[in-house]
Amino acid sequence: MDINEIITFPLMTESASVMVERDNKLIFIVNLKAGKTDVKRAVETLYEVKVKKVNLLITPQGVKKAFVKLTPEFKASDVAIKLGIL
């Protein structure tokens, strides 16, 4: 799967902004066919960070969310500012 097809867009809600600050996590809406390794590879390549863990969730609306935890040497708030969502 192509890296540009994996991540649809970053998600920023009130709870997501708390996760950015407290847990060093980013939330993305991703392709339904994408797996954890696909999401990890895409985030590391596109945003030049190291990913510690990826959790995937399919919502009742049929949308797949990826909760991406970054390693401690990278700050999720820096990536969010670079993306213009914080």
ZAFINU-937853 format. One line per 10 residues: for each residue y negated, z, x negated of N, C-alpha, C. Coordinates in steps of 0.05 Angstrom, whole numbers, plus 5000, padded with zeros to 4 digits. Example, Ala and Ser with C-alpha at 12.3 -4.5 7.8 and 13.67 -1.06 7.14 Angstrom:
<rs>
5114:5156:4736:5090:5156:4754:5066:5156:4736  5045:5142:4743:5021:5143:4727:4999:5157:4742 .
</rs>
This chain:
<rs>
5024:5000:4983:5000:5000:5000:4975:5000:4982  4955:4984:4990:4931:4981:4974:4914:5007:4977  4902:5015:4955:4886:5040:4954:4864:5040:4975  4851:5017:4979:4828:5015:4997:4837:5017:5026  4863:5012:5032:4873:5013:5059:4882:5041:5067  4886:5059:5047:4897:5085:5053:4877:5104:5066  4854:5107:5054:4833:5125:5065:4815:5109:5084  4814:5118:5109:4796:5105:5128:4768:5115:5125  4764:5142:5127:4738:5154:5123:4741:5184:5119  4721:5196:5106:4721:5226:5103:4712:5239:5129 .
4723:5262:5135:4717:5276:5159:4700:5301:5152  4677:5304:5166:4661:5327:5161:4653:5340:5187  4666:5362:5193:4660:5379:5216:4651:5406:5206  4644:5424:5224:4636:5450:5216:4659:5465:5201  4683:5463:5212:4706:5475:5198:4713:5462:5172  4708:5436:5170:4713:5421:5146:4694:5430:5124  4669:5435:5132:4649:5443:5112:4656:5471:5101  4668:5488:5118:4677:5515:5109:4699:5511:5089  4718:5493:5094:4740:5488:5075:4730:5477:5049  4709:5460:5049:4698:5450:5024:4688:5473:5007 .
4673:5491:5019:4661:5513:5005:4681:5534:4996  4699:5542:5015:4716:5565:5010:4742:5558:4996  4755:5536:5004:4782:5529:4995:4783:5506:4975  4760:5493:4969:4759:5470:4951:4776:5447:4962  4774:5442:4989:4789:5421:5002:4771:5401:5014  4781:5376:5015:4767:5354:5029:4786:5344:5051  4775:5334:5073:4791:5324:5095:4784:5294:5099  4805:5278:5100:4802:5249:5104:4819:5240:5128  4810:5220:5142:4826:5206:5161:4839:5183:5146  4866:5182:5148:4881:5162:5131:4898:5144:5149 .
4908:5124:5137:4926:5105:5150:4952:5119:5159  4962:5113:5183:4986:5126:5193:5010:5121:5176  5011:5100:5161:5034:5094:5144:5032:5106:5116  5010:5119:5110:5006:5131:5084:5021:5157:5081  5034:5161:5058:5048:5186:5051:5031:5203:5033  5041:5227:5026:5026:5245:5009:5020:5233:4982  5039:5220:4970:5034:5209:4944:5014:5186:4945  5014:5171:4967:4994:5149:4970:4966:5161:4972  4963:5182:4988:4937:5195:4991:4928:5207:4965  4946:5220:4951:4939:5233:4925:4929:5211:4905 .
4944:5190:4903:4936:5168:4885:4909:5156:4892  4905:5152:4918:4880:5140:4927:4856:5158:4921  4858:5184:4927:4836:5202:4923:4830:5205:4893  4851:5207:4877:4847:5209:4848:4834:5184:4836  4841:5161:4846:4830:5136:4836:4801:5131:4846  4797:5135:4872:4771:5128:4883:4749:5148:4876  4756:5174:4875:4736:5194:4871:4737:5208:4843  4755:5199:4826:4757:5208:4798:4759:5238:4796  4779:5249:4811:4785:5278:4811:4815:5282:4808  4823:5306:4804:4852:5313:4803:4859:5328:4828 .
4881:5320:4841:4889:5332:4866:4912:5352:4860  4909:5376:4872:4930:5396:4868:4951:5394:4890  4942:5389:4915:4961:5389:4938:4950:5372:4961  4968:5360:4976:4960:5344:4999:4977:5353:5023  4964:5359:5045:4978:5364:5071:4970:5343:5091  4989:5333:5106:4983:5312:5126:4989:5324:5154  4973:5314:5173:4975:5323:5201:4969:5299:5219  4985:5295:5239:4980:5275:5259:4970:5289:5284  4945:5283:5293:4933:5296:5315:4945:5285:5341  4940:5299:5364:4950:5289:5390:4937:5262:5397 .
4914:5256:5385:4902:5230:5391:4915:5207:5375  4934:5213:5357:4948:5193:5342:4934:5186:5316  4917:5204:5306:4902:5199:5281:4915:5217:5259  4918:5207:5235:4929:5223:5213:4907:5234:5196  4907:5260:5192:4888:5274:5175:4902:5282:5149  4887:5281:5128:4897:5290:5102:4879:5312:5092  4891:5335:5087:4877:5358:5075:4883:5358:5045  4863:5352:5029:4867:5348:5000:4854:5371:4985  4871:5386:4971:4861:5409:4955:4858:5399:4926  4834:5403:4915:4829:5394:4888:4836:5416:4868 .
4841:5409:4843:4845:5428:4822:4820:5443:4816  4822:5468:4805:4798:5484:4801:4776:5472:4784  4783:5454:4766:4761:5443:4749:4744:5423:4763  4751:5414:4787:4735:5396:4803:4726:5411:4828  4701:5406:4836:4690:5419:4860:4689:5399:4883  4700:5407:4906:4700:5391:4930:4672:5386:4940  4654:5406:4936:4626:5403:4944:4612:5380:4929  4619:5377:4903:4607:5355:4887:4616:5328:4898  4642:5326:4905:4652:5300:4917:4639:5295:4944  4636:5316:4960:4624:5313:4987:4595:5305:4985 .
4581:5315:4965:4553:5307:4961:4552:5278:4952  4570:5270:4935:4571:5243:4925:4577:5223:4948  4594:5232:4967:4600:5216:4990:4578:5216:5011  4560:5235:5009:4538:5236:5029:4545:5251:5054  4566:5267:5054:4574:5281:5078:4567:5311:5078  4555:5320:5057:4547:5348:5055:4518:5351:5046 .
</rs>
